[in-house]
Amino acid sequence: MIRIEHRRHDDVIVVRASGTLTTADYETAVPRLEHLMERATGPLRILMRLEDFKGWEIGALWSELEFDLKHRGDFGRIAIIGDTALEQWGTTLAAPFIKADVRFFTPDKELEAREWLDVGVQDDAT
């Protein structure tokens, strides 16, 4: 399942991915993400929380890769929050498909991840 949370006053979204992601998850999430991208005042910054994440069905993985390539340069920083070595490895593996600065954080470092997302905006503004 993919859940998207967005506060109207900034360009940070929280994406929660849990379980095994399906093509149907992407059919719902991608239009919402693209809508938020259109309304954003700058590049969206993403805090992605992997919660009991099991991976992707093959069609969903393909949808993920298509989305990443289509929007390769459209995002600001991306912070991935996960708690397994496999999730950290997946973050490293995905990074070349995205032009954004991507970093992995463990759940106990979520505050650090949020601060890092905000620093990116301050750096870009100067």
GICORDA-V543448 format. One record per residue. N is the residue number from 1. RES is the residue in one small letter. PSI is psi in degrees with one decimal (none if undefined). OMEGA is omega as a letter, one per 40 degrees, with the letter a starting at -180 (* if undefined). Layout:
N|RES|PSI|OMEGA, N|RES|PSI|OMEGA
This chain:
1|m|142.2|i, 2|i|125.0|i, 3|r|137.2|a, 4|i|128.9|i, 5|e|132.8|a, 6|h|130.4|i, 7|r|132.8|a, 8|r|-23.6|a, 9|h|-3.0|i, 10|d|175.2|a, 11|d|38.4|i, 12|v|130.5|i, 13|i|149.6|i, 14|v|125.1|i, 15|v|123.7|i, 16|r|119.5|i, 17|a|125.8|a, 18|s|155.6|i, 19|g|-152.2|i, 20|t|121.4|a, 21|l|140.4|a, 22|t|167.3|i, 23|t|-38.6|i, 24|a|-36.3|i, 25|d|-43.6|a, 26|y|-34.8|i, 27|e|-27.5|i, 28|t|-44.5|a, 29|a|-39.9|a, 30|v|-48.0|i, 31|p|-37.1|i, 32|r|-43.9|i, 33|l|-43.4|a, 34|e|-36.1|i, 35|h|-44.8|i, 36|l|-35.8|i, 37|m|-41.0|i, 38|e|-36.2|a, 39|r|-12.8|a, 40|a|149.3|i, 41|t|-11.5|i, 42|g|-172.1|i, 43|p|134.7|i, 44|l|139.3|i, 45|r|140.2|a, 46|i|132.2|i, 47|l|106.6|a, 48|m|118.8|i, 49|r|118.4|i, 50|l|112.3|a, 51|e|109.6|a, 52|d|41.5|a, 53|f|129.4|a, 54|k|-8.3|i, 55|g|-155.8|a, 56|w|147.7|i, 57|e|157.6|a, 58|i|-41.5|i, 59|g|-35.1|i, 60|a|-38.3|i, 61|l|-41.6|i, 62|w|-43.3|i, 63|s|-40.0|i, 64|e|-47.7|a, 65|l|-41.5|i, 66|e|-45.5|i, 67|f|-46.5|a, 68|d|-43.0|a, 69|l|-40.1|i, 70|k|-37.3|a, 71|h|31.5|a, 72|r|-40.4|a, 73|g|15.6|a, 74|d|-2.0|a, 75|f|152.1|i, 76|g|-143.8|a, 77|r|149.8|i, 78|i|119.0|i, 79|a|123.9|i, 80|i|125.5|i, 81|i|119.3|i, 82|g|171.8|a, 83|d|13.5|i, 84|t|156.0|i, 85|a|-33.7|i, 86|l|-39.6|i, 87|e|-38.6|i, 88|q|-42.0|i, 89|w|-41.5|i, 90|g|-35.8|i, 91|t|-44.9|i, 92|t|-40.5|a, 93|l|-36.4|a, 94|a|-25.1|a, 95|a|-40.8|a, 96|p|-18.0|a, 97|f|-6.5|a, 98|i|134.9|i, 99|k|-15.4|a, 100|a|156.4|i, 101|d|120.8|a, 102|v|131.1|i, 103|r|149.9|i, 104|f|137.0|i, 105|f|146.8|i, 106|t|159.9|a, 107|p|-33.1|i, 108|d|-7.1|a, 109|k|19.8|a, 110|e|-39.7|i, 111|l|-41.6|i, 112|e|-40.3|i, 113|a|-44.5|i, 114|r|-41.2|i, 115|e|-40.8|i, 116|w|-40.2|i, 117|l|-42.0|a, 118|d|-35.2|i, 119|v|-37.6|i, 120|g|-37.3|i, 121|v|-44.4|i, 122|q|-40.6|i, 123|d|-41.1|a, 124|d|-27.8|a, 125|a|-18.1|a, 126|t|none|*
